[in-house]
């Protein structure tokens, strides 16, 4: 009997290994179909109550959160985490597509077909006969094709619109107002620059920053709230424009600045507790001294050890 049980266990292990090996050999398309099937099952009448309750509106926050978690995983350098978070983001696309299919609006196949056809249509220098000598020309062609697509879409809409209800087409169409403000500003200035509406170099943007700073100072002295808000917006917009010239994503740059402030603030709190006090109870001068000490600690090669943080070098 012991030998028989041992053989049965061995066979079971071999079957399990064979199954795992077979799964690894599945194509991306086969894995995608399995994922779509899983989500459909979760939304089925006898599926998961939580999944069945979700709508396009209720999932909006998750879509944004997953996108940011992908960025965080990318920055971490952890490939397993990066792959996992991209899977979570892909699930959101499948989830929305499943809801749309149930409502008779579109299917995930149509989602894939749309982006497939768009990529071929917007890369005529690869799939057609158009020539593009560099990436700048590729981007100009891309914008021209997008403009043509918008005009075609507008013509279709005009044929159905009531009199006086037509919409003018703009070169800046296509920039989503749902984007974070920094990314919206980046895309607006990027689109404008592609048709030549731009500064000659970053020097002009630095001057604009200085100009907007002075205007904000003046507005703050006048204490007119609406004017201060407007001038602050102009200053931030100029900063976003500068980030484009420097080839820096302003949203990511600001996220890193936020993380740095959070890290240093917690460092000050730890230093204060080591002296037997709470940071909030310290006078302003001591707070400033701790801020300087925390900055100096970050510049020290032993900072991660002193901070107790475990990060990838």
N, C-alpha and C positions, 0 to 999 in steps of 0.2 A: 504493500500500500504506500509506504513512504516514497518508493521509486516512482510509482504511478503518479502521485501528487506532484513530485518533482518534474516529471515529464510534462504534465498538464500545465504547470506553472511556466515551464520553459516555452511551451507552444504559445501560451498567452502572451508572454513577453515578446516573442518573435512576431506574433500578429500585430501587437501594439507598435513595435518598431517598424513593421512593414507599412502600417497605416500612416505613421508619422512621416515615413520616407515618401510615401505616395503623395501626401499633402504638400510636402515641400516641392514636389515636381509640378504642382498645379501652376497654370499660367496666370498672369495678372488678371486676365479677363475672367477666368474661372473663379478666382478668389473674389473678384468684384461681384459676380453673379451670386456667390454664396452670401456675401454681405447684404446684397439687396434682398435675398430670400429671408435672411435673418430679420431684417427690419420690417419686412412685410408680415412676418410671423408675429413680431412684437406688437404690431398694430392691428392684428386680426381680432375678431370678437373674443376669442379665448386667450388672447395674448397678455401683455403687461398693462395693468391699469394706468400706470404713469405714462407710458408711451402713447396709449390710446387717447389720453386727455390733452396731449400737446397739439398746438396749432402753429402756423407760421409766425404769429405774433408772439406766442409764449417762448418760442425758440430763438428769438432775435438775440437775446443776451448771451446765450450759449455760443452762437455763431461768432460773436465778437470775442468772447473769452477764449475760445479755442484758437482763434487766429493769433491772439497775443501769447498764448501758451506755446504755440509753435515757434514764435520768435524767441521766447525765453529759452526753449530747448535748443534752438539753433545756436544761441550765444553760449550755452553751457558746454558745448563740445561733446556732449554725451549722445552718440549716434543712436543708441537704443531708445533713449528718451525722445530724441528728435523724430524717429520713425513712429513711435507710439503717439506723439502729439499730432503728427500729420494724419495718422489714422483717425484720431478723434475729430479732426477737422473734416476729413472725408465723410465721416459718419453724418455730419450735419447736412452735407449735400444730399446724401442718400435719404436722410430723414425728411427733408423738405420735399424731395422728389416723390417720395412715397405718399405724403399727404396730398400733393398736387395730383398724383395719379388717382387717388381715392375720390378727389373732387372732380375728376374728369377734365383737368386742365392741361397737363402734360405728363410725360413719363421721364424716367432717368435716361432712357435711350435718346430722347429728344434733347436733353441737356448735353449729353456727350456729342451728339451729332452737330449741335449748334456750334460748340467750341471747336470741334474737328474741322468743320467747313470754314469757320472764321479764320483759323490759323492758316489754312491753305490759301484762302482768299487774300489775306493780308501779308502773305509772303510770296508775292509773284516773282521775286528775284531768286527764289528757291524752287517753286513749283510751276513757274511760268517762264516768260521770256524777258521780263523786265531785268535791267541791270542795276546794281547798287554797289558803288565802289567802297562805301564805308558805312558804319553804324548810323552816322548822322543822316545819310541819304535814306537808309532803311526807315528811320523814324519819320522823315518827311513824307515818304511814300505811305507809311502807316497812317499818318494823319490825313493825307489826301484821300485814301481809301475809306477811312472812317467818315470823312465829310461827305463823300459820295453816297455811302450807305445811309447817312442821316437824311440827305436830300431825297433819296429814294423812299425812305420811310415817311418823310414829310409829305411827299406827293400822294402816297397811299392814304395818309390821314386826311389830306385836303379833299380827296374825292368823297370822303365820308363825313367831313365836318360840315356843320351848319354855316350859313353865310356869316362872315365876320369872325368865325371861330378858328381861323388858321393860326398857326404858330410859326414865328420866324425862326430860321435855323441859324445857329451861331457856331463859330469855331470852338467855343468853349463848352458846347453841348457834350454830354457824356461824363462830366465830372460830377460824381454823386454828392448831393448835399448831406447825405448821411455819414460821410467820412468825418473822422476827427478833424478839427479845424486846421491843424498844421498840415495834414496830408491833403486836405482840400486846397489850401493855399499853394502847396507845392505843385499839385497837378495843374492848377489854373495858370501859374506862372510858367510852368514847363510847356504847356500847350501854346501859350502866347509866344514863347521864345522860339518855337519851331517855325513860326512864320515871320520871324525877324523882329518882333516887338520885344526888345530886351536891352539891357545895359551892355555897353561895350566890354566891360570887365568887372571883376568884383570890387574894384576901387570905387565905382559909382554907387554900389550898394552900401559900402561902408559909409560913404558920405551921406547917403539917404538915412542910414541908421542914426547918424549924428544929428541930422536935421530933425528927424522924428522925435529923438530924445529931447531936444530943445523945445519942440512944440508941446510935448507932454509936460515938461517942466512948467512951461507958461500956463498951460491949462490947469495944472494942479494948483498953481498960485491963485488962479481965478476961482477955483473951487466950484466949477460948473460940471456936475456929474456926467451929463451926456457928452460934453466936450472931452472930458478926461477919458471916458470909455472909447470914444472915437479915436483919439490920439494914441491910446495904448494899443488899440487894434492895428493902427497904421504901423506902429513900432514893431509889433509882433509879425505883421505881414512882411515887413522889410527883413526881419531876421530869418523868416522862412525862405524868402527869396535868396538871401545870402547863403543859406544852407544848400540851395540848389547849385549855386556857383561853386561851392566847396565840395559838391558831390557827397553831401551828408544827408541822411534821412532825418528831418527835424523831429519826428515823433520818437524815433529810437534814441536820438541824442538827448531829448528831454526826459525820456524814461530812464536813461542812464544817470542823468543829473539828479532825478528824483531818488534813484536808488543810492547814489552817493550821499545825498543829504540825509537819507534815512540811516545809512550806515554810520555816518559821522555823529548824528544825533544820539544814536544808541550808544556809541562809543563814549560820548560825553556823560551819558547817564551812568554807564558802568564806572567811569572814573570818579564820578561824584559819590557813588555808593561805596567805592573802596575807601573813601575818606569818611565814611559814616554819615553822609548827608544825602538828601534827595536833590536832584538837579533843579527842580522847580523852586526850591527854597534858596538857591544861590543868588547873590547880587549879580547884576549885569556884567560887571568887570570880570568876575570869576567865570561866568559862562563863556565870555570871549576867550579867556585864557585856556579853558578846557577845549574850546573849538580849535585853537591853534595847536594844542597838544595832540589832539586827535588827527589833525592834518599832518603833523610831523610824523606821527606813528605810521600813517599810511605810506609815507615816503621811505620809511625804514624797511629794509628787506625782511626783517623779522615781524612785520606787521601782522601777517596772517596767524603767526604763532601767538602773538600777544592778544590778538582779537579773539582767538579761539575759533575762527572760521575755518571751515574745511572746503577749500576751493581747488579747482584743477589749475595747475601751473602750466 
